[in-house]
Amino acid sequence: MIILTLNCGSSSVKYQLYNWDTADVLASGIVERVTQDGSFIKHKAKGKEEIKKDHPCPTHQEAMELLLETLIDKEYGALSSISEIKAVGHRVVHGAEKFAKSVIITEEALATFKSLADLAPLHIPANIIGIESAQAELPDVPHCAIMDTAWHQTMPPEAYLYALPYSWYTDYGIRRYGFHGTSFLYTAKRAAVLLGKDPFKTNLVIAHIGNGSSINAVKDGISVDTSMGLTPLEGLIMGTRAGDHDPAIGFHMMKRTGKSADEIENILNKKSGVLGITEKWVDRRDIEVAAEEGNERALLTQKMEAYRIKKYIGAYAAALGGLDAVVFTAGVGERGPVTRLLSCSGLEYMGIKIDPAKNKASMTRNAETCISTDDSPVKIFVIPTNEELVMTEDSYALISGTYDVHTEYTYHFQDPGYRNHEREELFPEDCKKWKGLDKIVALPKR
């Protein structure tokens, strides 16, 4: 069975085509600058060269048409016919309290998503446009929604409620929801495999560090706290988001500068974080180069970002009452040794001992690695996330009638013998680049 997964943003459509029967990624890519001038598609099919093609996409409908045409192109496509696609999985950023697991998209579900748009105005409208565009192009197959927030629906009230008027929660849904749930689900399940433990007897702190970053406390295999809140603005220092800060600052700056609420919100979301500190860079690789050259602002940024992560690791370890492992994932988490080292250094008294040499060697998204010292009571893993695989499996299970909430469902990647063929093929090239990488691969305990 061939399943297409879609992650639709306001100006992009990321996609992956997966053959469930052979466990192969057939194609993946992204349509960028949707609704803008200069839109294009970057596409890679299995066994073929990556291509980039310029194409006007004034709406998501044209973007959907473009990616489907690309998938069946005789030269660089992956299908002979669109009819080979049997299901479509859609990332939906916010499900509020309405959804604790993935669902097949019905008219009622779509109406619910629309009613939640004010909780994530930058994300849900784009998700809805993507769903409706895909349904128009593929009307005869089931479409499934995989919510970022569903994983966190196990949080207790003391973790998800704010100390605000309680009526704000009952009347307006103001509470902590959390995001990156699909990534946390995958990495939590894989960490349990690497530890050789029952996932529901495993305590973890998982740091999803990228342009958008959040950290998750996992107790006995379920989410009990997370750093992002009502929106993705709260928590860690991110690429352009401020993360935790005194909420009075926004009101203060409105009074001092005369800026509107919308202008301040834009600054907090798009002009803060590491960009705000450096006033120049978002990409952590650029910051790392500048820091090595002695740039004081770059060095400060690295210290601030890691300090925030370290504080959350300590707080969540206390809340959990003990840890089995700390897990790093996502772009910076997977390939940011400086951030990982600074975040874990000084936590030895908690049993978290990072090995600098192993940490430096871990520069891949094609294998799971262990970067803690051999005698570290708490393991430190780097687990490349795979949100698309979770979306694919949820979609397959939904249409097969076998799906349930994750506490009642076992994913196939929880099998100690699970293998990711695509990553295995790419890993040897990474080993040529990074000395010692092959020595730190984390193998499942059986």
Helices and strands as residue ranges (DSSP letters): E 2-8, E 12-19, E 24-32, E 40-45, E 51-54, H 60-71, G 82-84, E 85-92, E 103-104, H 107-115, G 117-119, H 124-137, E 143-147, G 150-154, H 157-160, H 166-172, H 181-195, G 199-201, E 204-208, E 214-219, E 222-226, H 248-257, H 261-270, H 273-278, H 284-292, H 296-320, E 325-329, H 330-335, H 337-344, G 348-350, H 356-361, E 369-370, E 379-382, H 387-400, G 406-408, G 412-414, H 421-433, G 437-439
